């Protein structure tokens, strides 16, 4: 299978920002829960994934247009581009 070339947002990453804390910053403010965490590669904030009730990582993208998140889950090494709906491992 031929894999598509990673989009510019993914192919230009030079370093991966990791979670400073392993909590969804927005869920903590409201007392909500989350399933998995994602770290914004533009600003470094960590938010919950789309499997979580509040989908704060997607809401952060929609509000800021910060295009790429990485998984903040232990053992996972991938990034996701919201703009092109593309994933890449690292």
Secondary structure, 3 states (H helix, E strand, C coil): CCCCCCCHHHHCCCCCCCCCCCCCHHHHHHCCCCCCEEEECCCCCEEECCCCCCCHHHHHHHHHCCCEEEECCCCCCEEEECCCCEEEEC
